[in-house]
Amino acid sequence: MTLADLALQTRARISGFNAKTSAIETRLREIGFAEGDVVEILHVGLFGKSPLNIRLHDCASIAMRPSEAAMILVETTGVE
């Protein structure tokens, strides 16, 4: 499952990346996304479901396009 597929207000753990290029994966990592981090979608934009407002590390709020969120792989099992 990807972060873009995650239901609103469902917590998940990042399990990896499916970026089209290594530069995009590097950019996502520079923003702060890493394997093992807990993420949650707080809000979805009204037009085209963009942007997504994502909570990262239970403190940071990041807005991103669904196409970018689709490059982040997540798992919902074992998340507290």
N, CA, C and O atoms as a GROMACS GRO file, in nm:
protein
  320
    1MET      N    1   0.085  -0.117   0.000
    1MET     CA    2   0.000   0.000   0.000
    1MET      C    3   0.089   0.123   0.000
    1MET      O    4   0.200   0.121   0.055
    2THR      N    5   0.042   0.229  -0.061
    2THR     CA    6   0.119   0.354  -0.061
    2THR      C    7   0.053   0.456   0.031
    2THR      O    8  -0.062   0.440   0.073
    3LEU      N    9   0.127   0.560   0.061
    3LEU     CA   10   0.075   0.666   0.146
    3LEU      C   11  -0.047   0.732   0.081
    3LEU      O   12  -0.138   0.775   0.151
    4ALA      N   13  -0.049   0.740  -0.051
    4ALA     CA   14  -0.164   0.799  -0.122
    4ALA      C   15  -0.290   0.715  -0.106
    4ALA      O   16  -0.401   0.769  -0.114
    5ASP      N   17  -0.276   0.585  -0.082
    5ASP     CA   18  -0.391   0.495  -0.066
    5ASP      C   19  -0.446   0.493   0.077
    5ASP      O   20  -0.554   0.439   0.101
    6LEU      N   21  -0.373   0.549   0.170
    6LEU     CA   22  -0.408   0.543   0.311
    6LEU      C   23  -0.536   0.622   0.339
    6LEU      O   24  -0.554   0.732   0.287
    7ALA      N   25  -0.624   0.566   0.421
    7ALA     CA   26  -0.748   0.635   0.458
    7ALA      C   27  -0.716   0.750   0.552
    7ALA      O   28  -0.615   0.748   0.622
    8LEU      N   29  -0.804   0.848   0.553
    8LEU     CA   30  -0.787   0.962   0.643
    8LEU      C   31  -0.775   0.917   0.788
    8LEU      O   32  -0.844   0.826   0.832
    9GLN      N   33  -0.686   0.981   0.860
    9GLN     CA   34  -0.665   0.961   1.003
    9GLN      C   35  -0.635   0.817   1.040
    9GLN      O   36  -0.671   0.770   1.148
   10THR      N   37  -0.569   0.746   0.949
   10THR     CA   38  -0.520   0.611   0.977
   10THR      C   39  -0.369   0.618   0.986
   10THR      O   40  -0.302   0.666   0.894
   11ARG      N   41  -0.315   0.571   1.096
   11ARG     CA   42  -0.169   0.574   1.114
   11ARG      C   43  -0.106   0.456   1.043
   11ARG      O   44  -0.161   0.346   1.039
   12ALA      N   45   0.012   0.480   0.986
   12ALA     CA   46   0.085   0.374   0.916
   12ALA      C   47   0.234   0.398   0.934
   12ALA      O   48   0.277   0.508   0.969
   13ARG      N   49   0.311   0.294   0.910
   13ARG     CA   50   0.456   0.301   0.922
   13ARG      C   51   0.517   0.291   0.782
   13ARG      O   52   0.476   0.206   0.702
   14ILE      N   53   0.613   0.376   0.753
   14ILE     CA   54   0.680   0.374   0.622
   14ILE      C   55   0.765   0.249   0.613
   14ILE      O   56   0.846   0.220   0.701
   15SER      N   57   0.745   0.173   0.504
   15SER     CA   58   0.820   0.049   0.485
   15SER      C   59   0.922   0.058   0.372
   15SER      O   60   1.007  -0.029   0.358
   16GLY      N   61   0.914   0.163   0.292
   16GLY     CA   62   1.009   0.179   0.183
   16GLY      C   63   0.962   0.285   0.084
   16GLY      O   64   0.868   0.360   0.109
   17PHE      N   65   1.031   0.288  -0.029
   17PHE     CA   66   1.001   0.387  -0.131
   17PHE      C   67   0.990   0.320  -0.267
   17PHE      O   68   1.054   0.218  -0.292
   18ASN      N   69   0.908   0.377  -0.353
   18ASN     CA   70   0.891   0.328  -0.489
   18ASN      C   71   0.904   0.448  -0.583
   18ASN      O   72   0.820   0.471  -0.670
   19ALA      N   73   1.011   0.524  -0.563
   19ALA     CA   74   1.033   0.647  -0.640
   19ALA      C   75   1.078   0.614  -0.782
   19ALA      O   76   1.144   0.512  -0.807
   20LYS      N   77   1.041   0.701  -0.875
   20LYS     CA   78   1.077   0.681  -1.015
   20LYS      C   79   1.226   0.698  -1.039
   20LYS      O   80   1.283   0.633  -1.127
   21THR      N   81   1.289   0.785  -0.962
   21THR     CA   82   1.433   0.806  -0.974
   21THR      C   83   1.495   0.815  -0.835
   21THR      O   84   1.425   0.838  -0.736
   22SER      N   85   1.625   0.797  -0.830
   22SER     CA   86   1.693   0.809  -0.701
   22SER      C   87   1.691   0.952  -0.650
   22SER      O   88   1.695   0.975  -0.530
   23ALA      N   89   1.684   1.049  -0.741
   23ALA     CA   90   1.678   1.190  -0.700
   23ALA      C   91   1.548   1.219  -0.626
   23ALA      O   92   1.548   1.294  -0.528
   24ILE      N   93   1.438   1.160  -0.670
   24ILE     CA   94   1.310   1.180  -0.602
   24ILE      C   95   1.313   1.115  -0.464
   24ILE      O   96   1.265   1.173  -0.367
   25GLU      N   97   1.369   0.994  -0.456
   25GLU     CA   98   1.379   0.929  -0.326
   25GLU      C   99   1.466   1.012  -0.231
   25GLU      O  100   1.433   1.026  -0.114
   26THR      N  101   1.574   1.065  -0.281
   26THR     CA  102   1.660   1.150  -0.200
   26THR      C  103   1.584   1.273  -0.150
   26THR      O  104   1.599   1.313  -0.035
   27ARG      N  105   1.503   1.332  -0.236
   27ARG     CA  106   1.424   1.449  -0.197
   27ARG      C  107   1.324   1.414  -0.087
   27ARG      O  108   1.309   1.490   0.009
   28LEU      N  109   1.258   1.300  -0.100
   28LEU     CA  110   1.164   1.257   0.004
   28LEU      C  111   1.236   1.235   0.136
   28LEU      O  112   1.184   1.270   0.243
   29ARG      N  113   1.354   1.177   0.130
   29ARG     CA  114   1.433   1.156   0.252
   29ARG      C  115   1.478   1.288   0.313
   29ARG      O  116   1.481   1.302   0.435
   30GLU      N  117   1.514   1.385   0.228
   30GLU     CA  118   1.556   1.515   0.278
   30GLU      C  119   1.442   1.588   0.348
   30GLU      O  120   1.464   1.662   0.444
   31ILE      N  121   1.319   1.568   0.300
   31ILE     CA  122   1.202   1.627   0.365
   31ILE      C  123   1.185   1.569   0.505
   31ILE      O  124   1.138   1.638   0.596
   32GLY      N  125   1.224   1.442   0.522
   32GLY     CA  126   1.217   1.381   0.654
   32GLY      C  127   1.156   1.243   0.657
   32GLY      O  128   1.147   1.182   0.763
   33PHE      N  129   1.113   1.191   0.542
   33PHE     CA  130   1.053   1.057   0.538
   33PHE      C  131   1.163   0.952   0.542
   33PHE      O  132   1.264   0.963   0.472
   34ALA      N  133   1.144   0.848   0.625
   34ALA     CA  134   1.240   0.738   0.636
   34ALA      C  135   1.166   0.612   0.679
   34ALA      O  136   1.058   0.619   0.738
   35GLU      N  137   1.224   0.498   0.649
   35GLU     CA  138   1.165   0.372   0.690
   35GLU      C  139   1.147   0.370   0.841
   35GLU      O  140   1.236   0.412   0.916
   36GLY      N  141   1.032   0.320   0.884
   36GLY     CA  142   1.004   0.311   1.027
   36GLY      C  143   0.928   0.430   1.084
   36GLY      O  144   0.875   0.421   1.194
   37ASP      N  145   0.922   0.541   1.011
   37ASP     CA  146   0.850   0.659   1.058
   37ASP      C  147   0.700   0.636   1.052
   37ASP      O  148   0.650   0.567   0.963
   38VAL      N  149   0.628   0.695   1.146
   38VAL     CA  150   0.482   0.686   1.149
   38VAL      C  151   0.425   0.808   1.079
   38VAL      O  152   0.464   0.922   1.106
   39VAL      N  153   0.330   0.784   0.988
   39VAL     CA  154   0.265   0.890   0.913
   39VAL      C  155   0.114   0.876   0.923
   39VAL      O  156   0.062   0.769   0.956
   40GLU      N  157   0.045   0.986   0.895
   40GLU     CA  158  -0.101   0.987   0.899
   40GLU      C  159  -0.151   1.097   0.807
   40GLU      O  160  -0.096   1.207   0.808
   41ILE      N  161  -0.253   1.070   0.727
   41ILE     CA  162  -0.312   1.173   0.642
   41ILE      C  163  -0.418   1.246   0.726
   41ILE      O  164  -0.515   1.186   0.773
   42LEU      N  165  -0.398   1.377   0.742
   42LEU     CA  166  -0.488   1.457   0.823
   42LEU      C  167  -0.600   1.520   0.740
   42LEU      O  168  -0.713   1.536   0.789
   43HIS      N  169  -0.570   1.556   0.616
   43HIS     CA  170  -0.668   1.627   0.533
   43HIS      C  171  -0.637   1.602   0.386
   43HIS      O  172  -0.521   1.588   0.347
   44VAL      N  173  -0.742   1.597   0.305
   44VAL     CA  174  -0.730   1.581   0.160
   44VAL      C  175  -0.793   1.703   0.095
   44VAL      O  176  -0.904   1.743   0.131
   45GLY      N  177  -0.723   1.762  -0.001
   45GLY     CA  178  -0.775   1.879  -0.071
   45GLY      C  179  -0.905   1.849  -0.144
   45GLY      O  180  -0.932   1.735  -0.180
   46LEU      N  181  -0.983   1.953  -0.166
   46LEU     CA  182  -1.115   1.937  -0.229
   46LEU      C  183  -1.108   1.913  -0.379
   46LEU      O  184  -1.192   1.840  -0.433
   47PHE      N  185  -1.013   1.972  -0.446
   47PHE     CA  186  -1.006   1.964  -0.592
   47PHE      C  187  -0.900   1.863  -0.635
   47PHE      O  188  -0.781   1.886  -0.619
   48GLY      N  189  -0.945   1.750  -0.688
   48GLY     CA  190  -0.853   1.647  -0.732
   48GLY      C  191  -0.782   1.576  -0.618
   48GLY      O  192  -0.679   1.512  -0.638
   49LYS      N  193  -0.839   1.588  -0.497
   49LYS     CA  194  -0.780   1.527  -0.377
   49LYS      C  195  -0.634   1.569  -0.356
   49LYS      O  196  -0.552   1.490  -0.311
   50SER      N  197  -0.605   1.694  -0.390
   50SER     CA  198  -0.471   1.746  -0.377
   50SER      C  199  -0.478   1.886  -0.316
   50SER      O  200  -0.568   1.962  -0.351
   51PRO      N  201  -0.387   1.921  -0.226
   51PRO     CA  202  -0.278   1.841  -0.173
   51PRO      C  203  -0.324   1.754  -0.055
   51PRO      O  204  -0.434   1.770  -0.003
   52LEU      N  205  -0.237   1.664  -0.016
   52LEU     CA  206  -0.257   1.584   0.104
   52LEU      C  207  -0.183   1.652   0.218
   52LEU      O  208  -0.068   1.694   0.202
   53ASN      N  209  -0.246   1.662   0.332
   53ASN     CA  210  -0.179   1.714   0.451
   53ASN      C  211  -0.140   1.593   0.535
   53ASN      O  212  -0.227   1.521   0.584
   54ILE      N  213  -0.012   1.571   0.551
   54ILE     CA  214   0.040   1.451   0.615
   54ILE      C  215   0.111   1.487   0.744
   54ILE      O  216   0.192   1.579   0.748
   55ARG      N  217   0.079   1.413   0.850
   55ARG     CA  218   0.150   1.428   0.976
   55ARG      C  219   0.266   1.329   0.977
   55ARG      O  220   0.248   1.210   0.951
   56LEU      N  221   0.384   1.379   1.006
   56LEU     CA  222   0.505   1.298   1.010
   56LEU      C  223   0.567   1.311   1.148
   56LEU      O  224   0.581   1.422   1.199
   57HIS      N  225   0.606   1.200   1.207
   57HIS     CA  226   0.670   1.198   1.340
   57HIS      C  227   0.580   1.252   1.450
   57HIS      O  228   0.630   1.295   1.554
   58ASP      N  229   0.449   1.249   1.431
   58ASP     CA  230   0.354   1.301   1.529
   58ASP      C  231   0.372   1.448   1.562
   58ASP      O  232   0.320   1.496   1.662
   59CYS      N  233   0.448   1.521   1.476
   59CYS     CA  234   0.464   1.663   1.506
   59CYS      C  235   0.470   1.750   1.381
   59CYS      O  236   0.418   1.862   1.383
   60ALA      N  237   0.532   1.704   1.274
   60ALA     CA  238   0.545   1.784   1.153
   60ALA      C  239   0.425   1.765   1.062
   60ALA      O  240   0.372   1.654   1.051
   61SER      N  241   0.382   1.872   0.998
   61SER     CA  242   0.273   1.866   0.902
   61SER      C  243   0.329   1.903   0.766
   61SER      O  244   0.387   2.010   0.749
   62ILE      N  245   0.311   1.815   0.668
   62ILE     CA  246   0.368   1.834   0.536
   62ILE      C  247   0.257   1.823   0.432
   62ILE      O  248   0.175   1.731   0.438
   63ALA      N  249   0.253   1.917   0.337
   63ALA     CA  250   0.158   1.910   0.227
   63ALA      C  251   0.232   1.855   0.105
   63ALA      O  252   0.342   1.899   0.073
   64MET      N  253   0.169   1.758   0.038
   64MET     CA  254   0.232   1.703  -0.081
   64MET      C  255   0.127   1.654  -0.179
   64MET      O  256   0.011   1.632  -0.143
   65ARG      N  257   0.169   1.637  -0.303
   65ARG     CA  258   0.080   1.588  -0.408
   65ARG      C  259   0.056   1.438  -0.389
   65ARG      O  260   0.143   1.368  -0.337
   66PRO      N  261  -0.061   1.390  -0.429
   66PRO     CA  262  -0.086   1.246  -0.423
   66PRO      C  263   0.015   1.165  -0.505
   66PRO      O  264   0.049   1.052  -0.467
   67SER      N  265   0.064   1.220  -0.615
   67SER     CA  266   0.162   1.148  -0.696
   67SER      C  267   0.294   1.127  -0.620
   67SER      O  268   0.361   1.026  -0.640
   68GLU      N  269   0.330   1.222  -0.534
   68GLU     CA  270   0.449   1.206  -0.452
   68GLU      C  271   0.423   1.105  -0.340
   68GLU      O  272   0.508   1.022  -0.309
   69ALA      N  273   0.304   1.114  -0.279
   69ALA     CA  274   0.268   1.022  -0.171
   69ALA      C  275   0.261   0.878  -0.221
   69ALA      O  276   0.284   0.784  -0.145
   70ALA      N  277   0.231   0.861  -0.348
   70ALA     CA  278   0.223   0.727  -0.407
   70ALA      C  279   0.360   0.661  -0.417
   70ALA      O  280   0.369   0.541  -0.444
   71MET      N  281   0.466   0.735  -0.397
   71MET     CA  282   0.601   0.679  -0.402
   71MET      C  283   0.651   0.633  -0.265
   71MET      O  284   0.762   0.582  -0.253
   72ILE      N  285   0.567   0.652  -0.162
   72ILE     CA  286   0.604   0.612  -0.026
   72ILE      C  287   0.521   0.490   0.011
   72ILE      O  288   0.398   0.497   0.015
   73LEU      N  289   0.587   0.380   0.039
   73LEU     CA  290   0.520   0.255   0.075
   73LEU      C  291   0.497   0.252   0.226
   73LEU      O  292   0.585   0.288   0.304
   74VAL      N  293   0.376   0.210   0.267
   74VAL     CA  294   0.341   0.207   0.409
   74VAL      C  295   0.273   0.076   0.446
   74VAL      O  296   0.220   0.005   0.361
   75GLU      N  297   0.277   0.046   0.575
   75GLU     CA  298   0.207  -0.069   0.633
   75GLU      C  299   0.128  -0.022   0.753
   75GLU      O  300   0.177   0.060   0.831
   76THR      N  301   0.007  -0.072   0.767
   76THR     CA  302  -0.076  -0.031   0.880
   76THR      C  303  -0.069  -0.127   0.997
   76THR      O  304  -0.118  -0.096   1.106
   77THR      N  305  -0.010  -0.243   0.979
   77THR     CA  306  -0.002  -0.340   1.088
   77THR      C  307   0.107  -0.302   1.187
   77THR      O  308   0.215  -0.257   1.148
   78GLY      N  309   0.077  -0.320   1.313
   78GLY     CA  310   0.176  -0.296   1.418
   78GLY      C  311   0.202  -0.150   1.448
   78GLY      O  312   0.304  -0.117   1.508
   79VAL      N  313   0.111  -0.062   1.409
   79VAL     CA  314   0.128   0.081   1.438
   79VAL      C  315   0.040   0.116   1.557
   79VAL      O  316  -0.078   0.083   1.560
   80GLU      N  317   0.100   0.182   1.653
   80GLU     CA  318   0.026   0.218   1.775
   80GLU      C  319  -0.031   0.357   1.764
   80GLU      O  320  -0.096   0.404   1.857
   0.00000   0.00000   0.00000
